[in-house]
Amino acid sequence: MMGKKNKAETILAQAGHYLDKATGSVVPPIQPSTTFARDEQGALYDANRIYARDQSVNAEMVEAVICELESGEACKLFASGMAAATALVQTLRPGERIVAPKVMYWSLRAWLISFCQDWGIELAFYDPCDEVDMAQVVHASPTHLLWVETPANPTWEVVDIAKAAELAHSVGAQLVTDSTVSTPLLTRPLELGADYVFHSATKYLNGHSDVVAGAVITAKQDTRWERLCKIRAQQGGILGPFESWLLLRGMRTMHIRVERACYNAMEIARHFADYPGVLEVLYPGLVSHPNHETAVKQMSGGFGGMLSIRFDGGREQTAQIMGRLKRFVRATSLGGVESLVEHRALVEGEGSPVPDDLLRFSIGIEAVQDLIEDLEQAIKG
Ligand SMILES: *Cc1c(COP(=O)(O)O)cnc(C)c1O
């Protein structure tokens, strides 16, 4: 082996450098066996394989690649992003405290509110645009977990991970970063001091809108990590072999996909920043974005494929613009090769903090001119 660590592009393209010595095949097979046999003496053929609720050849291949990308000590793959995130929060004990951002992935926020109430875990929210507020909330009472999502859905605030880690550690808490939108390519939270990274692998990691999956990566295999492993083993939230195989396949082109999505998003953000009928483009790559400086500091290689646009004329006009789009697909989710658009306030319903003149775009890897043209005709009406 060459001594130096492989770069992300190589880790992804080679995805574990699989080679079957028996057949020469360069792509791993799918191993669907739920149980693993013992020999005549009762010994397992492989000491690590007994039963597939928590042991999966295909999932382990994916975990190894993600773990290397994030410079972690270990990674666990789950059957969805929500399964992964909720398992991490379930490592908290009654009476402990989690601090989370006011603006974050909507379903996780909703789950946190009911779970923490039901299980006696203290939950407090901070304003992700305000470092002073984050510090005050963390200091207000003994805190165990600080949750950061960056850039955050759907306004793309960028939180300074290094500062958040310092803050968390100063009170003996641990930092989790939801890095779904940054991907393991643009930001590496563990290298900035985070203790755990979470990804909805449904998004950029898989990238083809055909697998639901989640991952947690840890800086150290500490006691919280052991609890998380136990939760997955006992609750069985592991990703299935076929989905794991598809995810590994999808990941092999992530660097190319993310590079193109970042390029397209930047072009669209610049094109529409001062466009008639546009109130505001929210994209961390724009100098006008309030957290642009932090984004420059902690994102490298691009500012992601997610952006939001606020339009003149309020809810009705905005809904009409969305209705006129022909190339963008009107659907939730993000991180796929095809561009999607969503009216978040409409989807989230009553109580949503998202302005109703905002459309959220997941920019894909199409020809950017086609996307710009589509948006232009939709705005002009
Ligand atoms: C999609 C998403 C999740 C939840 O992941 P699922 O795979 O849908 O369960 C969590 N956080 C962010 C930022 C997401 O985009």
Ligand as a Chemical Component Dictionary entry (heavy atoms), coordinates in Angstrom:
data_LIG
# 
_chem_comp.id                   LIG 
_chem_comp.type                 NON-POLYMER 
_chem_comp.pdbx_formal_charge   0 
_chem_comp.three_letter_code    LIG 
# 
loop_
_chem_comp_atom.comp_id 
_chem_comp_atom.atom_id 
_chem_comp_atom.alt_atom_id 
_chem_comp_atom.type_symbol 
_chem_comp_atom.charge 
_chem_comp_atom.model_Cartn_x 
_chem_comp_atom.model_Cartn_y 
_chem_comp_atom.model_Cartn_z 
_chem_comp_atom.pdbx_ordinal 
LIG C1 C1 C 0 -33.834 14.240 4.555 1  
LIG C2 C2 C 0 -33.183 14.828 5.728 2  
LIG C3 C3 C 0 -33.243 14.208 6.979 3  
LIG C4 C4 C 0 -34.034 12.922 7.222 4  
LIG O1 O1 O 0 -33.548 11.856 6.465 5  
LIG P1 P1 P 0 -34.471 10.682 5.819 6  
LIG O2 O2 O 0 -33.482 9.894  5.064 7  
LIG O3 O3 O 0 -35.508 11.344 4.984 8  
LIG O4 O4 O 0 -35.076 9.932  6.950 9  
LIG C5 C5 C 0 -32.572 14.814 8.038 10 
LIG N1 N1 N 0 -31.877 15.965 7.876 11 
LIG C6 C6 C 0 -31.815 16.595 6.681 12 
LIG C7 C7 C 0 -31.043 17.863 6.559 13 
LIG C8 C8 C 0 -32.456 16.048 5.574 14 
LIG O5 O5 O 0 -32.401 16.685 4.399 15 
# 
loop_
_chem_comp_bond.comp_id 
_chem_comp_bond.atom_id_1 
_chem_comp_bond.atom_id_2 
_chem_comp_bond.value_order 
_chem_comp_bond.pdbx_ordinal 
LIG C1 C2 SING 1  
LIG C2 C3 SING 2  
LIG C2 C8 DOUB 3  
LIG C3 C4 SING 4  
LIG C3 C5 DOUB 5  
LIG C4 O1 SING 6  
LIG O1 P1 SING 7  
LIG P1 O2 DOUB 8  
LIG P1 O3 SING 9  
LIG P1 O4 SING 10 
LIG C5 N1 SING 11 
LIG N1 C6 DOUB 12 
LIG C6 C7 SING 13 
LIG C6 C8 SING 14 
LIG C8 O5 SING 15 
# 
